[in-house]
C-alpha cells in the first residue's frame, strides 16, 4: 500500500512543470532540448499488469519531440534499497504500455513511439542495480543481438550534493535538498528551501507546501510550514523574520529537538 509520503511524491510529479524541471535539470542528454514542453501532458490512465494490480508509483507523459509523438515513463522508486532487477521490471512495464497503445493503432501505423524511461530513487543506500537489461542476462555464446537491448535512465537523489542543488534553484531541487538534508541549523535549512522556491510558479509552490506539510511530523512544524509558505510571497525580509521568530520561539521552549519525519528522521536536530 502506498504511504502518504509516496502519494505526495506522485502528486508533485503529476504537475507537468515539475516533470519539465526534472528533465531539464537532471537529465543531461541532448534530446531534452528538442522536447516541446508546451505539449507535455499526463496520460490520464493507469494500465494494469497481468495480476491486475494497479501501480501507484508510475507516471506517463506524452510530449512532442521534433513534432513527433513521444512518451516519458517516470517510475518513482520508494524502496529503501535499489532493486537489482529493475531493468527487467521497467522493460516489462514498457512492453505492456506498448501493447496497450497498439490496441488503438490503425492499420497504417507500423512503428511505436519512443518512450524515455526514468527511475527516480529517493532511498538512502547507494543505487547499485544495473541500468541495462543486457547486464542481467548471460549470453552463453549467444550473439548479443538476440538479448534485449534496453536501459533506463536512473536519477538517484542521494547522488547530488546540496551545493549542486542550491545552484539549480527550482522546485525539484528543493525536494531533493529536503530529502538529502542533514542540516543541523533549522533556520538555514528553511532559508535554503525558500531560496530555491522563490521564483517558482504559484502552482508548484502550493504543491511543495502540501508535500512538506505531510513530510514533517510534529504539529509545531506543520503550523510553521503553513506560516512560512504564507509569507513566501511577502519578500525576503518577511521570510527571514518568520524563520527567526520560529527558531527563537522553539529555542526558548526547548522544542528544537523535534525531528522531521521520513528522510529527515534522526538527521535534522537543533
Residue pairs with C-beta under 8 A, 6 or more apart in sequence:
2 10
2 56
2 57
2 78
3 78
4 214
5 78
5 214
5 215
5 261
5 262
6 56
6 57
6 76
6 78
7 56
8 210
8 211
8 214
8 215
9 76
9 78
9 122
9 211
10 56
10 57
10 59
10 76
11 207
11 210
11 211
12 18
12 171
12 175
12 207
12 208
12 211
13 19
13 22
13 59
13 74
13 76
13 120
14 42
14 59
15 203
15 204
15 207
16 37
16 40
16 41
16 42
16 61
17 171
17 201
17 203
17 204
18 171
18 172
18 204
18 207
19 40
19 59
19 61
19 72
19 74
20 37
20 40
21 170
21 171
21 172
22 74
22 118
22 120
22 155
22 172
23 32
23 35
23 72
24 32
25 168
25 170
25 172
25 173
26 155
26 160
26 172
27 118
27 153
27 155
29 153
31 65
31 116
34 65
34 66
35 63
35 64
35 65
35 70
36 63
36 64
36 65
36 67
37 63
39 62
39 63
39 64
40 61
40 62
40 63
40 72
41 61
41 62
41 63
42 59
42 60
42 61
42 62
43 60
43 61
43 62
43 71
46 54
46 55
46 58
47 96
47 97
47 100
48 54
49 55
49 92
49 93
49 96
55 93
57 75
57 76
57 77
57 78
58 73
58 74
58 75
58 76
58 93
59 73
59 74
59 76
60 71
60 72
60 73
60 74
60 97
61 71
61 72
61 74
62 69
62 70
62 71
63 70
63 71
63 72
64 70
65 114
68 113
68 114
69 113
70 113
70 114
70 115
70 116
71 97
71 113
71 114
71 115
71 116
72 115
72 116
72 118
73 90
73 93
73 94
73 97
73 115
73 116
73 117
73 118
74 118
74 120
75 90
75 93
75 117
75 118
75 119
75 120
75 152
76 120
76 122
77 83
77 86
77 119
77 120
77 121
77 122
77 123
78 122
78 123
79 123
80 123
80 124
80 125
81 123
81 125
82 121
82 123
82 125
82 126
82 127
82 128
82 129
83 89
83 129
84 128
84 129
84 130
85 129
85 136
86 119
86 129
86 130
86 131
86 152
87 129
87 130
87 131
87 132
87 133
87 135
87 136
87 150
87 151
87 152
88 133
88 136
90 117
90 119
90 150
90 152
91 133
91 148
91 150
93 117
94 115
94 117
94 150
97 115
98 112
98 115
101 112
101 113
102 112
116 153
117 152
117 153
118 152
118 153
118 154
118 155
119 152
119 153
119 154
119 155
120 155
120 157
121 127
121 154
121 155
121 156
121 157
122 157
122 158
122 179
122 263
123 158
124 158
124 263
126 156
126 158
126 159
127 154
127 156
127 159
130 136
131 151
131 152
131 153
131 154
132 150
132 151
133 147
133 148
133 149
133 150
133 151
134 144
134 147
134 148
134 149
134 150
137 147
137 148
139 147
157 176
157 179
157 180
158 179
158 180
160 176
160 180
162 177
162 180
162 181
162 183
162 192
165 173
165 174
165 176
165 177
165 180
165 196
166 173
166 177
166 192
166 195
166 196
168 196
169 195
169 196
169 198
169 199
170 196
170 200
171 196
171 197
171 200
171 204
171 205
171 207
171 208
173 196
174 193
174 196
174 197
174 208
175 208
175 211
177 192
177 193
177 196
178 193
178 212
178 215
178 263
178 264
179 262
179 263
180 263
181 189
181 263
181 264
181 267
181 268
182 267
182 268
183 189
183 192
183 268
184 268
184 269
184 270
186 246
186 247
186 250
186 256
186 268
186 270
187 243
187 244
187 246
187 247
189 268
190 228
190 243
190 246
191 239
191 240
191 243
193 212
194 228
194 232
194 239
194 243
197 204
197 205
197 208
197 232
198 232
198 236
200 208
205 229
205 232
206 229
209 225
209 226
209 229
212 225
212 229
213 222
213 225
213 226
215 260
215 261
215 262
215 264
216 222
216 225
216 260
216 261
217 258
217 259
217 260
217 261
217 265
218 258
220 250
220 255
220 258
221 258
221 260
224 246
227 242
227 246
228 239
228 242
228 243
228 246
231 238
231 239
231 241
231 242
232 239
247 256
250 256
250 258
250 270
251 270
256 269
256 270
257 269
257 270
258 270
259 265
259 266
259 267
259 268
259 269
260 267
260 268
